[in-house]
Amino acid sequence: MLKISWKIFLFLLLAFVSIAGIAFPIVENPHAWYEFPLIPGLEENAKIIFFHVPTAWLTVVAFLVSTVYSFKYLRTKNLDDDAKAYSSTQLGMVFCILATVTGAVWAKFAWGSFWSWDPRQTSIFALLLIYGALFALRSSIESEDKRATLSAVYSLIAFVTVPFFIFIMPRIMKGLHPGSADDTNAGPVVNFKMNGSMQLIFFLSLIGFTILYFWMWRLSYKTIIYRDKLDKKLIRG
Amino acid sequence: MKSKSYSLFLKDFHSELRTRYAINSLAMFIIVAISVIMFAVGQEKVSEGLTGGLFWVVIFFTAMSGLSRAFVSEEERGTALTLQLLSAPSTVFSGKLIFNIILVFCMNTVIALLYSALFETFIIRNFALFFISFVLGNFGLAISSTIIAAIIAKAGAKGTLYPVLSFPILLPLILTSVQLTLFALDGTSIEQAKYELAIVVSYDVIMLTVSYMLFDFIWKD
């Protein structure tokens, strides 16, 4: 019962977020609870924030989870941990593509071009490359243990370079995202320019997408683990 | 008494002198890459900013063509198992790292000399800054490409996979080094470039630590 009820809860939450994010009007002086404020320079484009930021956030979360389980695999040599890391990588790749695409669309309307090598665009591009390289590495190795070990090592090495992209690069390079080194219009959008209802939808969206990620991740690693067990059973007879 | 990693380096050095595989392929690759750029440029005047970037393009691809030899050759000759029996993983890594560092330094010095000879706009106005960033960048390049070479060798020496795996790891280093090279060409003072220098130093230190920690897992299987 509990299992079904939280799935229904998640469905309702994401349905509400999607409807609210797309359909709630943006007005100059919001009075009703369902009205969003007009943010200068963003206007109607502001609505994509409910879908772009969660995907970018989940890209990072998926990568973090995958690194944690890679580390765990190296300590325990338990192939289940590798399955968890791998499935998180797969999901991370999906969210990474989504974040890149939604970001590019937003950039087209906000900054005038799909791609402009803003520091954060460079970072997400690097993450895309890291994910791609991990898949290329995995598909090139036959032996299960070797594949798990090498991809765990690689994702740990890749992980230590991520802080350079996420925290250092945007600070030293000229950027267009809020929070960049030369950002003059006063800091992150989230704190200053959103009103209560916008923040509510924003954080609901973050929570909803995060639950969605963990659900998908659980399904996907369980599938991998069961499939491996079944394979071994069939081979041994 | 000679340390073990030094003797391992000597072994690599002598076998390199005998076959000259890495040196020959690196030298030819440098010539090929630079001449492709020269042909592409033609009679156009290359701007200063562009030469700084192209400098690192050549360095990256040259490194990718030759630095994987260190570990791949051991796997190809079937001597990896003997090495595993004879010495500790960290010793092996140190030996290979010293060899690759020397290789990277030779290769990049040649590239820098060729660049300043062939490109009119490649004039280094702040030599101290160029030298510091060059040395730090070379260390980073050697460290990262050595650890990735170890992964590649265990993955069955897939040649095409090497640049694919190395590029995301090297990207922070390359971006910062391109920036530093531009600073050196502009004549920016070291004081102004200290953030970039700090990034490269921390990159080197982090990659060195992580490589030593993780090499055990790659090497023992």
Interface residues (C-beta under 8 A of the other chain):
Chain A: L74 T122 A126 L129 I130 G132 A133 A136 L137 S140 I141 D145 K146 T149 L150 A152 V153 Y154 L156 I157 A158 V160 T161 F164 F165 I168 M169 I172
Chain B: I147 I148 I151 K154 A155 G156 K158 L161 V164 L165 F167 P168 I169 L171 P172 L175 Q179 Y195 E196 I199 Y203 I206 M207 V210 S211 L214 F217 I218 D221
